[in-house]
Amino acid sequence: MTAPNPNATAPHTPSSPSPSPAAPLTGLRVLDLATLFAGPLAATMLGDFGAEVIKIEHPAKPDPSRGHGPSKDGIGLWWKVLGRNKRTMTLDLSRPGGRNTLLRLAATADVVIENFRPGTLEKWDLGWPELSAVNPRLVLARVTAFGQFGPYAHRPGFGTLAEAMSGFAAITGEPDAPPTLPPFGLADSIAGLATAYAVMTALSARDRTGEGQVVDMAIIEPILSVLGPQPLWYDQLGHVQPRTGNRSQNNAPRNTYLTADGTWVAVSTSAQSIAERVMSLVGRPELIDEPWFATGADRARHADVLDEAVGTWIARHSHSEVIAAFEKAEAAVAPIQDVREVMTDPQYQALGTITTLDDPDLGPIRMQNVLFRLSATPGAIRWAGRAHGADTTTVLTELGLTGPDIDALRTEGAL
């Protein structure tokens, strides 16, 4: 019998906004003040597992992610993913009414996520002293390009700068080509995931101490962490990793190869046993006996020989033949897929990685599912990104504001 897939979420609509009581973060309230990607993505990750996320945007200047990338019928599609599981309201924090309302909301919240330049919240008298005074158990996650202090702290910055500064771009691309930046928000995404982890770490500490704290997340740091031991290599050996294209300095063969029917596959041989299986499969078992074949680093120094052997064999076989042969040999291979193949890939389908939900603006839509599967308390996408300020009145009414109170805030320009 096939085990149930906890990621196979049924369609949900904003008319049923409450998370399941079994969702692990049910009862956690998050105020998302951030814009664009890293901070909002952290809030999305928390919302996916049951947290109540309230997205607070400026009344006249919504989160720019609403306008990033392709749109349909004037509706930004990126926002539908980034804004999922969030209620939306407007608030101008620079106005007295906006400031006071945020403090009232913060008193009810567990987490505030912001990504203003350092000093901005303080300029509005909404810094940590003010926020913690109304809620000593609050966790304030501050996500900026360079962190809250240091010579670059007040510079404007985006994930692209982190991809450049961290060493990622320097090692990405072909050896004789310029450094290469990723065509998507890599550093922002890594920082978003790291921020969600940092928030949960701070909440765990709060369970022991009863007190909240500040998370200082600099986007330039998490990407450096995932780049591996480069600082240690340099510190101990003076080693600077060069650009190697699709090849690796640590093992070979490791590359992309063209099949007979014009598709591409990727091969990796990080384990010695896999490397030996690949060479046997492609009809070059004599290479296994070469003295240099015994270690990944030595194989990498003979990548030309190994790439020629693997590439020649793959070029004589169709895509399906290559995948089948590698699978039979228990060697590591994967097709180079674009999003069209991702949407129909049988492994992604089995995992429920792409899910369908009903959206009041666009009808049935497909997007990435929650990030991981929990067997007892799974996450779920309850709704896609909502319209700017859609829940302002509802949230403020729940907070205890009356109709005249809300009207006064609108007259002030705070909403």
N, C-alpha and C positions, 0 to 999 in steps of 0.2 A: 504493500500500500504506500502511495506517495504521501509524504508528510505535508500538512497544510503549510501554505506559504504566508507567513505573517506580514509580508510586504504587499500582498495582493489586495490593495485597498479598494473598497467600493467607492463609487462616486459620492461626493459630498458637496453640499451647497452652503452658502453663507446663512441660510435659514436655520441651520443646525450647527451653531458655532462652538458648542461646548465639546471639549475633548472627552474621550472615553474615561470613565473613572479608573480604568486600568493603565492609562498612559502614565509613564513614570514621572513626568514633570507636572502632572495635574496639580493645580494649586499654586504654582509658581507664576508670579506676575512680572513681566519684563516690559520696560519702557524703551522703545527703540527710537532714539533721537538722531541716529547716524544716517548718512547718505551714501549713495553709490554702493560699494560692494562689501568690504571687509566687515565693518560693524553690522550692517543689515544682514549679511549672510550668517553671522553668529546668532543673531536673533531668530532667523529662519530655522536654524538647526535646533534651537531650543523649542520653538513653536511646533516643530515636527513631532516632538515627543511629549506634547501636552501642555507646555507652558502657555499661559495667556499673554500674548504679545500685543502691545498697543503701539502702533507706528505713529509717531508724532512728526508732522511735517509743517513747514512754514506755510501760512495761508496762501501766499502769492508765489512761492518758489518751491514746488514739490521736489521730492527726491529726484535728481537728474536721471536715475536709472529708469524712470518711467519713459524716458525718451531715447534711451540707448538701444541701438540695433533696430532690426526690422519691426514694423508694426502692421497690424491688420485692422482696417476700418478705424484708423486713428488710435488704436489701443496698443501700447507698447507691450511686446510679448515677453521681454526679459523681466519686466515688473511682475508679470503673472507668476513667474517662478520665485523671484526674490521676495515678493510680497505675500506669498502664500501663508496661510494660517495666522495672519496679522489683521487685527482691527485697525482702522485708519482714522486719525483725527488730525485737526490742524491746531497749531498754537504758535504764536509769535512770542518767543521767550524773551525778546528784548523789551517787551512792553510790561508794565507793572502787573496787569491782569494775567498775562501769559506766565510771568514768573511765579506769581502766587498760585496759579492753577497747577503749574508743574510741581511746586512744593507739596501741594495737596495730593497730587497723584503719587509723588515719590514716597509720601508717608504710607501709601497702601502697597507699594511695590517691593519686590525682592531684588531686582536688578535694573540698573539704568545703563544703556550702552550709548556712547556718544563718540563723535569723531571730529569735533571742532578743533581748530588750532589751539595749542596750549594757551590758556589765559582767557579764552572766549567765555566759557561758563563763569569764570571769576568776574569778568567785566559786567555780567548780568546779575552778580550776587547769587550765583547758582553753583558755586564751587563745592568742594567736598565738605568744608565746615558747615555750610548751609544745608546741604542735602543730608549729611549724617546727623545734624541736629534734629531734623524732623523724623529721621528713621535711622537709629544707630545700627540696625541690622542690614542696611542697604549695601549692596555690592555695586560699585561704580566702575564700569569697564570703559577705559579711555583708549580709543584706537586712533593712532596718528601715524603718519609716515615715519617719523624719526623718534618718537617717544616724547615724554613730558619735559625732558631737560637735555642739556648738551648743546653744542654750537649750532646744530642744524634744527633744533626743536621748533623754531618759529617759521621755518621755511614751508611753503606749500609743497605738497608731494602726493604722488600716487604710486600704485603698485609697480608701474613701469620703472620708476626710479629704484625701487627695491630690487627688481630683476637685474638692473644694471649694477648697482652698488654691491650686491651680495656675492658676485662672481658667477651668477647663473649665465648671463649673456656672454661672458668671456669664454666659457667652455662649451657654448652651444653654437653649432654651425660647422661647416666644413673647415679644414685646416687653413685653406688658402682663401677663405671668404670672410666677410665682416662678422663681428659678434652678432648673434641673432636673439631678438626678443620674442617671447611667445605671442601668438595671435589671439590671446584671451587673457583674462585676469588671473594669472597664476599666483603671483605674490599676494594679491588681495584674497584669493580663495584660501590659500594656506593660512593666512592671518585670520580669516574668518573662522576656520576650523579650530585654530589655536585659541582664539578668543572664547569660543564656546567651551573648550576644555578648561581654560583659565577661570571662567565664570563658575563652572561646576566645582573646580578646586576650591575657589574662594567660598562657595556655599557650603562645601563640606567642612571647611575650617569654621564657618559660622555656626554649624551644628554643634561644634565643641566649645567655642568661645562665647557664642551669643552675640558676636559683633561682626559687622560687615567690614569691608576694606576696599581699597582702590586697586584695580587691575590696570597696569600701564603696559599697553601692547603697542610696540613699534613694528610697523609692517616690514621694516628692513631686517627684522631678526628671525621670524619663523622660517622664512625661505632659506636663510643661511643654515639653520638647523637641519633642514632636509637635504642639503647638498653634501652631507657626509663629512668625512674626516679631513677635509682640505686644510683647515687651520692647523691641525695636528701634523699633517704631512709637511706643511711648510715649516712649522716650528721645529720639528725634529730632523727634517731632511733637506729643507730648502726647496722642496718639490712644489712646482706650480703646474697644476693640471692644464694641458693644452686643449684646444679644440680638436676633436677627432671625428666629427661627423657622427655617423651611426655606429662607429666602432667604439670599443672600450679599451682602455689600457689594462684592464684587469682580466679579460678573457677574450677568446676568439674560438670559432667564428661567432660574431655578433654583428648583424647587419640586416638590411632589407634586400630582398632578392626578387627579381622579376620572373614570373612563371611563363610557360609557353603560350598561355592564352591572355597575356598582357595584364595580369593582376600582380599585386605585390604581397609578399609575406615577410614577417619578421622572425628571425631565428636568434635564440639566446642559448649560451652554453656556460652559464655561471658555475655549474657543477661539472667536475671532471668526468663523471660517468655519462652525463648527457653529451659532452663533447665527443666521447668515444663512440656513443651510439650514432651520432650524426655522421661521423666519418665512415663508419661501417655502412650506414644507410646509403650514402652517396657514392659508395664503391671505392673509397680511398682508405681502407683499413691500415695500409702500410704506414700512413702518417702517424698513427697512434704509437708506433714503435720509435719514432724520432725522439731523441733525448729532450728536445725543446717542447714536446707535447705534454710533458708531465705536470706543468703548472699553467695556470691561467695567464699570468704575466708573460711567460715565455711564448705561449701560444699567440698572445696579442702582438708580440714582436714579429710573428710570422703570419700576420693576418692576410697579406696578399695571397700567399699560398692557399690558406684555408678558404678565403672568400672565393678564389677561383674554383676550388673543388666543389664547394657547396653551390655557388652560383651557376656553374655549368650544368650540374645535375638538375637543379630546380628549373633552369631554362628549357630543359627537354621535357618537362612534365606540366600537365595542366594544374590549375589551382586545386581542384578537388583531389587529384592524384597526390599532390604534395602534402596536403593536409592529412589525407588518409594514411600515407606512408609514414609520415612523422608520428602520427598517433599510434600506429601499429608498432613502431620502433620505440615508443615511449620517449620521444625526443620533443623538445619544446619548440613550438611554432605557433604563430597566430597570423590571421589575415590582417592586412592593413585596411581598416574599414573607415569609411566616412559615415556621417550621421545616417545615411540611408540604410547602410548595412547594420548599424547599431540598432536601429528601430526594429529590425527583423531577426537579429541574431538569436539563435535558440537558447544560448546560455543566459543572455540577458532576459529573455522571455521566461525562462524557468525561474530565475531569481526575482522576477517582478520588478526589474530595475527601472523600466519605463512603465508608468501607470497612467490610467485615464480617469479624468474627473469631469464633472459637469460644471461649466462656468456660465453665469448669467449673461455675460457679454458675448462670448464666442461659442457657446455650446460645448460639446465634448472636446476636451483638449488633452494632449499627452505631454508629459514632462517626466524628469527624473523623480524617482520615488525617494522616500526617506533614506538616510545615508547607510543605515545598517539594520539588521533584523534582530529583534529581541523575542525570545520564545514565549515569554509570559506577559510582557507589557509592551507590545509593539507600538511604534509611532504610526502616524497617519497624516495624509494631506486632507484637511477638512474643507478648504476652499483655496482658490487661487487669489492672486493679488487683487485687492479691492480698489475702488475709485478713491481719488484724493478726498480725504475728509469724510468718507462715507459714514463713519461711526461717531463723529464728533458729539452730536447731541446725546446719543445713547451713553457714551462713556461718561460725559459730564453729568448726566442725570443720575447714573449709578453712583457717581462721586458725591451726590447730594446737592448739586446745583439746581436751582429752580429755573423755570422759563425766563423770568426777568433777569436772573443772574447771567444766563447764557446770552440773552439779548444785549446786556450791558457789555459783555466781552466782545460781541460782534461789533457793537457801536465803537468800542475802543480800537478795533482793528486787531485784537489779540487772537481772533479765530478766523 
